[in-house]
Amino acid sequence: MTANDTSATATEQLTIDVRGMLCPLPVLKARKRLKTMENGEILKVIATDPAAVIDFPHFCSEAGHELLDSRQDNGELVFVIRKTHDT
């Protein structure tokens, strides 16, 4: 999967892969994808940038989206965000 790939699961969760991208690109890619989504939809972000641990909670807080999960999984950072309103 490349950094620009997205996929949807049966639950309509979209996933973006921003592994290898550095700040601010992971958050910018997530924000761009969230703008195309409906309220209530869920975006999963897979990242490797250590700064993402700070960036995604801050972004969600500032933009008003709900950060459902934030974890490290096999050396990758995973963030699950619910879009709560149009930004």
N, C-alpha and C positions, 0 to 999 in steps of 0.2 A: 504494500500500500504506500502511496506517495503522500507527501504533505498536503496535497490538495484534494485527496480522495475523501468522499463522504459516503456513508451508508446508512440505511434505515433498517431497523429490526421490525419484527411483527408488532411490537408495542409502539411503533412510530418514533422510537428514540433515534436521533441522528448522532453520528459519530464523526468527529474530525480528528485527523492525525496531524499534529504539529510537531512531531518529534524532530529534533535537530534544529528547530527554529529558536532564535534567541529573542529576548525582550526587545521591543514590545510586540513582535509579530504573533506569538500565540494568542494574546488577548485580542489583538486587532482582527485576527482570523475568526475567533469566536464571536466577537461583536458583529462582524459582517454576516456570519451565518445566522445568528440570533435575529437579525433584522428581517430575514426572509421567513422566519418561523411564526407560527400562530401562538398566541398566549396559551400557556399550559403545556406546550411541547417541551421535550427534554433533549438537551444537547450533552453528549459525552465528549470530553476533550482528552486526548492522550498527548502528553508533553514530556520533554526531557530537560527543559530549561529549569535549573534550580530556583530561579527567581519567580517561577510560576506559582510556587507555594505562597508567596506574598501577593503576587499580581492578581490571581483569580479571586480570592476572597475580597480584595479591595475593589476589583471591578464589579463584582456582584453587589456589594454593598452600595457602591456609588450609583450603579445603573438600576438598582432595585430588583434584580433577579435573585432567585433563591438558589443558593449553593446547597444541593442535596447531599453531595458526597465529595470528599477530598481525601485521596489516599495514594500511597506509593505501592505499586504492584510490579514486582520483578524489575526494579530499577527505573520504572516509568511512573510518571505522575498522572493520575486520573482524576478528572473533575467532572461532576455531573451537575448540570445547571438546568433549572426550570425557568423558562421565560415567563415573567409575570406581567409584563406590560410592554407596550411599544416604546422603543427608544429612538 
